[in-house]
Amino acid sequence: MLMRGGTSKGAYFVASDLPANPAERDDLLLRIMGTPDPRQLDGLGGAQPVTSKVAIVSPAEGDRDVDYLFLQVGIEDATVSDRQTCGNLLAGVGQFAVERGLVPARGERTTVRVRMVNTDSIAVATFATPGGRVDYHGTTAISGVPGTAAPVELEFTGTEGSVCGSLLPTGNVVDEIGGIPVTCVDNGMPVVVARAADFGITGYEPAEELTGLAGRIQDLRLEAGKLMGLGDVSGASVPKTTLVAAPRDGGAISTRTFIPLRPHPSIGVLGAVSVVTALMLEGAAGHELFAAPPPGSPVGVEHPSGTLEVGVELAPGPRVARSTVIRTARKLFDGTVFPRP
């Protein structure tokens, strides 16, 4: 099933429909998505990182309903990475599970507990299922997506340190890499946060004006990867790098994210959660730019396509009490894909 989840698009599979051997599975997915090819012309991929994604869903037991494995498929390079999760495709996992009969619809609204396999953390998705069927129609708009759709409520638990082992993987609120102050954080997504001004930009430039930063971004993330305990990240999609600037459209912060070196057209869900978590910490890189809303109010994260509202509650430590976000999703196509031979 091809679905839009949040501001991403991907191919969703039931795990039992794919080879159990990871190497065979990944080879098949490369052929399905049309990688390697910068246009992904001979496959389902859309020639952007946000449209070259795969969700693999399987039934689960215990305190969860389904397991969700996210795979980021390369475009020019024949790579399939499981080193991160994706909060955008997550927005369609519950609906896909109901559509495929993995989870029954439960009244007018269905709640599905999802284990994000990549990070071994739990997300709770709640969405409309009137009459026992998934309803994708609604009036909720999210920045970066045309039109409106039904809201999907996502609540995250146990995302703190889900990849690196701790909220602040370096043990510091702020570090210096190449003379630039950064905050390395992991609240579901390893992110390196730095001020846009420290890279000589405003943070509001068009994407095509940021391509010259690729080398500096790579140098930063390679060193940050070592400090965060991730080792050599030259071939990995994490950590992400987010440059922050003062908000200019009523939000709390303005962001420009790179995945890993391309400017992101918006911002990832868990990436935004991690950035907000970092900026809430006194002394963090960019903390002085953060226009914190009143307690209990959502935090508006400005990005090139608009604003993403997230909620982060911190406890002493610092510890993360909970994180929330509203997304939408839509079923685009359900059928048979024919992989390249």
C-alpha positions as CSV (number, residue, x, y, z in Angstrom):
1,M,0.0,0.0,0.0
2,L,1.3,3.4,-0.9
3,M,0.5,6.0,1.7
4,R,1.2,9.5,2.7
5,G,2.2,9.8,6.3
6,G,2.6,13.3,7.6
7,T,4.9,15.1,5.2
8,S,6.4,11.9,3.8
9,K,5.3,9.2,1.4
10,G,6.2,5.5,1.5
11,A,5.5,1.9,0.6
12,Y,3.8,0.0,3.5
13,F,4.2,-3.8,3.7
14,V,3.0,-6.6,6.0
15,A,6.2,-8.2,7.1
16,S,5.1,-11.7,6.1
17,D,4.9,-10.5,2.5
18,L,8.6,-9.8,2.4
19,P,11.6,-12.1,2.6
20,A,12.6,-12.9,6.2
21,N,16.3,-12.6,5.4
22,P,17.3,-8.9,5.7
23,A,19.7,-9.0,2.8
24,E,17.2,-10.5,0.5
25,R,14.5,-8.1,1.8
26,D,16.7,-5.1,1.2
27,D,17.6,-6.2,-2.3
28,L,14.0,-6.5,-3.1
29,L,13.1,-3.1,-1.7
30,L,15.9,-1.5,-3.7
31,R,14.4,-2.9,-6.9
32,I,10.9,-1.9,-5.8
33,M,11.9,1.7,-5.1
34,G,14.1,2.1,-8.2
35,T,17.4,2.6,-6.4
36,P,20.2,3.3,-7.4
37,D,19.0,6.1,-9.7
38,P,18.8,9.8,-8.9
39,R,15.3,9.9,-10.5
40,Q,14.2,6.4,-9.2
41,L,12.5,6.3,-12.6
42,D,12.1,2.5,-12.6
43,G,10.4,2.2,-9.2
44,L,8.1,3.7,-6.6
45,G,10.5,6.2,-5.1
46,G,10.0,9.9,-5.7
47,A,13.7,10.9,-5.9
48,Q,13.7,12.6,-2.5
49,P,14.5,11.2,0.9
50,V,11.0,12.0,2.1
51,T,9.5,9.9,-0.7
52,S,12.0,7.0,-0.6
53,K,10.7,5.3,2.6
54,V,9.4,1.9,3.6
55,A,7.2,0.8,6.6
56,I,7.1,-2.8,7.5
57,V,4.3,-3.8,9.9
58,S,3.7,-7.0,11.7
59,P,1.3,-8.2,14.4
60,A,2.6,-8.1,18.0
61,E,1.9,-9.4,21.4
62,G,1.9,-8.2,25.0
63,D,1.4,-4.5,25.6
64,R,1.5,-3.5,21.9
65,D,-0.7,-4.1,18.9
66,V,1.8,-4.0,16.0
67,D,5.5,-3.7,15.4
68,Y,6.7,-1.1,12.9
69,L,10.1,-1.2,11.2
70,F,11.1,1.8,9.2
71,L,13.7,1.6,6.4
72,Q,15.2,4.6,4.7
73,V,16.0,3.6,1.1
74,G,18.8,5.5,-0.6
75,I,18.4,7.2,-4.0
76,E,21.7,7.5,-5.8
77,D,23.3,4.9,-3.5
78,A,22.0,1.3,-3.1
79,T,21.5,1.6,0.7
80,V,18.8,0.6,3.0
81,S,19.1,1.9,6.6
82,D,17.3,1.0,9.8
83,R,19.4,3.3,12.0
84,Q,16.5,5.7,12.6
85,T,12.7,5.6,12.8
86,C,10.2,7.9,11.0
87,G,7.5,9.7,12.9
88,N,5.8,10.8,9.6
89,L,5.3,7.3,8.2
90,L,4.2,6.3,11.7
91,A,1.1,8.5,11.2
92,G,-0.2,5.8,8.7
93,V,0.9,2.6,10.5
94,G,-2.3,2.2,12.6
95,Q,-4.6,2.8,9.7
96,F,-2.6,0.3,7.5
97,A,-2.8,-2.3,10.3
98,V,-6.6,-1.9,10.4
99,E,-6.8,-2.0,6.6
100,R,-4.8,-5.3,6.5
101,G,-6.7,-6.9,9.3
102,L,-3.8,-6.9,11.8
103,V,-5.8,-4.9,14.3
104,P,-9.6,-4.6,14.6
105,A,-11.3,-1.2,14.4
106,R,-12.6,-0.2,17.8
107,G,-15.6,2.1,17.6
108,E,-15.7,5.6,16.2
109,R,-12.0,6.1,17.0
110,T,-9.3,3.4,17.2
111,T,-6.2,3.5,19.3
112,V,-3.2,1.4,18.2
113,R,-0.1,0.8,20.3
114,V,2.9,0.7,18.0
115,R,6.4,-0.5,18.9
116,M,8.9,1.4,16.8
117,V,11.3,-1.5,16.2
118,N,14.2,0.8,15.2
119,T,14.3,2.5,18.6
120,D,12.4,-0.1,20.7
121,S,10.0,2.6,22.0
122,I,6.2,2.9,22.0
123,A,3.9,5.3,20.1
124,V,0.2,5.4,20.6
125,A,-1.8,6.4,17.4
126,T,-5.5,7.4,17.6
127,F,-7.5,7.9,14.4
128,A,-11.1,7.9,13.0
129,T,-12.8,4.5,12.2
130,P,-16.5,5.3,12.0
131,G,-18.6,2.2,11.1
132,G,-15.5,0.0,11.6
133,R,-13.6,1.5,8.6
134,V,-10.7,3.9,8.5
135,D,-11.8,7.4,7.5
136,Y,-9.1,9.5,5.9
137,H,-11.3,12.5,5.3
138,G,-11.2,15.5,7.6
139,T,-10.6,19.1,8.1
140,T,-7.1,19.0,9.7
141,A,-4.4,20.8,7.7
142,I,-0.7,20.3,8.3
143,S,2.0,22.4,6.8
144,G,3.7,21.0,3.8
145,V,0.7,19.0,2.7
146,P,-2.0,20.3,0.3
147,G,-5.6,20.1,1.4
148,T,-6.9,18.6,4.6
149,A,-7.4,15.1,6.1
150,A,-8.5,13.3,9.3
151,P,-6.3,14.0,12.3
152,V,-4.0,11.3,13.7
153,E,-3.0,11.8,17.4
154,L,0.5,10.5,18.2
155,E,1.8,10.2,21.7
156,F,5.4,9.0,22.3
157,T,6.8,7.2,25.3
158,G,10.2,5.9,26.0
159,T,11.8,7.9,23.1
160,E,14.4,9.5,25.3
161,G,17.8,8.2,24.3
162,S,16.1,5.6,22.0
163,V,19.1,5.5,19.6
164,C,22.0,6.8,21.6
165,G,21.1,5.6,25.0
166,S,20.5,9.0,26.7
167,L,18.8,12.3,26.1
168,L,22.2,14.1,26.0
169,P,24.5,11.5,24.4
170,T,27.7,13.5,24.9
171,G,26.8,14.1,28.6
172,N,26.8,17.9,27.9
173,V,24.1,20.4,27.2
174,V,26.4,22.2,24.8
175,D,29.6,21.0,23.0
176,E,31.9,22.8,20.5
177,I,32.6,21.2,17.2
178,G,34.9,23.0,14.8
179,G,34.4,26.2,16.8
180,I,30.6,26.0,16.6
181,P,28.5,25.5,19.7
182,V,26.1,22.6,19.3
183,T,23.6,20.6,21.4
184,C,23.5,16.9,20.6
185,V,20.1,15.4,21.7
186,D,18.1,12.2,21.2
187,N,14.4,12.2,22.0
188,G,13.5,9.7,19.4
189,M,15.8,11.1,16.7
190,P,19.5,11.9,17.1
191,V,19.9,15.5,16.2
192,V,22.7,18.0,16.2
193,V,21.3,21.5,16.9
194,A,23.3,24.6,15.9
195,R,22.6,28.3,15.2
196,A,22.1,29.1,11.6
197,A,24.0,32.4,12.2
198,D,27.1,30.3,13.1
199,F,27.1,29.0,9.6
200,G,26.9,32.4,8.1
201,I,23.2,32.2,7.0
202,T,19.9,33.6,8.3
203,G,18.2,30.2,8.2
204,Y,15.4,31.4,5.9
205,E,17.3,30.9,2.6
206,P,15.8,28.8,-0.3
207,A,17.0,25.3,-0.4
208,E,19.1,25.8,-3.5
209,E,21.2,28.4,-1.7
210,L,22.1,25.9,1.0
211,T,23.8,23.3,-1.1
212,G,27.2,24.9,-0.5
213,L,26.8,23.9,3.2
214,A,27.0,20.2,2.5
215,G,30.7,19.9,3.3
216,R,30.5,21.8,6.6
217,I,27.3,19.9,7.6
218,Q,29.0,16.6,6.9
219,D,32.1,17.6,8.9
220,L,29.9,18.6,11.8
221,R,27.8,15.4,11.8
222,L,30.8,13.1,11.4
223,E,32.4,14.5,14.6
224,A,29.0,14.7,16.4
225,G,28.4,11.0,15.5
226,K,31.6,10.0,17.4
227,L,30.7,12.2,20.4
228,M,27.2,10.7,20.5
229,G,28.4,7.1,20.5
230,L,27.2,6.4,17.0
231,G,30.7,5.7,15.5
232,D,31.3,6.4,11.9
233,V,28.1,7.9,10.5
234,S,29.5,8.7,7.0
235,G,27.1,6.2,5.5
236,A,24.3,6.7,7.9
237,S,21.2,9.0,7.8
238,V,21.7,10.0,11.5
239,P,22.4,12.2,13.3
240,K,20.3,14.8,11.5
241,T,21.5,18.4,11.6
242,T,19.1,21.2,12.4
243,L,20.1,24.9,12.1
244,V,17.9,27.2,14.2
245,A,17.0,30.9,14.0
246,A,14.6,33.2,15.6
247,P,10.9,32.6,14.7
248,R,9.4,34.9,12.2
249,D,5.9,33.6,11.7
250,G,4.4,33.3,15.2
251,G,6.1,30.0,16.2
252,A,8.7,29.3,18.9
253,I,11.7,28.6,16.6
254,S,12.6,28.6,12.9
255,T,14.4,25.5,11.6
256,R,16.4,24.2,8.6
257,T,17.0,20.5,8.7
258,F,19.4,18.4,6.6
259,I,18.8,14.7,5.8
260,P,21.6,14.0,6.0
261,L,23.1,16.6,3.7
262,R,20.1,17.6,1.6
263,P,17.9,20.5,2.9
264,H,14.7,19.0,4.2
265,P,11.5,20.5,2.7
266,S,9.9,20.6,6.1
267,I,11.0,18.7,9.3
268,G,10.6,15.2,10.6
269,V,8.2,14.6,13.5
270,L,10.7,13.1,15.9
271,G,13.3,15.5,14.6
272,A,11.1,18.4,15.7
273,V,10.4,16.7,19.0
274,S,14.2,16.4,19.6
275,V,14.9,20.0,18.5
276,V,12.3,21.4,20.9
277,T,13.6,19.2,23.7
278,A,17.1,20.6,23.2
279,L,16.0,24.2,23.0
280,M,14.0,23.9,26.3
281,L,17.3,23.3,28.1
282,E,19.0,26.3,29.7
283,G,22.3,26.9,28.0
284,A,21.6,24.9,24.9
285,A,22.8,26.1,21.5
286,G,20.0,28.4,20.2
287,H,18.2,28.5,23.6
288,E,18.1,32.3,23.6
289,L,16.3,32.2,20.2
290,F,13.5,30.0,21.6
291,A,10.2,31.8,22.1
292,A,8.7,29.4,24.6
293,P,4.8,29.3,24.6
294,P,2.8,29.3,27.9
295,P,3.0,26.0,29.8
296,G,0.8,23.3,28.3
297,S,0.5,25.0,24.9
298,P,1.9,23.4,21.8
299,V,5.3,24.5,20.5
300,G,5.3,25.8,16.9
301,V,8.3,24.6,15.0
302,E,8.7,26.7,11.9
303,H,10.1,25.0,8.8
304,P,10.3,25.8,5.0
305,S,6.8,24.5,4.4
306,G,5.0,26.0,7.4
307,T,4.8,25.1,11.1
308,L,4.6,21.8,13.0
309,E,3.1,21.9,16.5
310,V,4.5,19.5,19.0
311,G,4.3,19.0,22.8
312,V,7.2,18.1,25.0
313,E,6.9,17.8,28.8
314,L,10.2,17.7,30.7
315,A,10.7,16.4,34.2
316,P,13.7,17.1,36.5
317,G,16.9,15.4,35.4
318,P,16.3,16.5,32.7
319,R,13.9,13.7,31.7
320,V,11.2,13.5,29.1
321,A,7.7,12.9,30.6
322,R,5.9,12.7,27.2
323,S,5.9,14.0,23.7
324,T,2.9,14.5,21.4
325,V,2.1,15.7,17.9
326,I,-0.9,15.8,15.5
327,R,-0.4,14.5,12.0
328,T,-2.6,13.3,9.1
329,A,-2.3,10.4,6.7
330,R,-3.9,9.2,3.5
331,K,-4.2,6.0,1.5
332,L,-2.9,6.7,-2.0
333,F,-2.8,3.3,-3.7
334,D,-3.5,-0.4,-2.8
335,G,-2.3,-3.0,-5.2
336,T,0.6,-5.0,-6.6
337,V,4.1,-3.7,-7.3
338,F,6.3,-5.3,-9.9
339,P,10.0,-5.1,-8.8
340,R,12.7,-4.5,-11.4
341,P,14.3,-7.9,-12.3
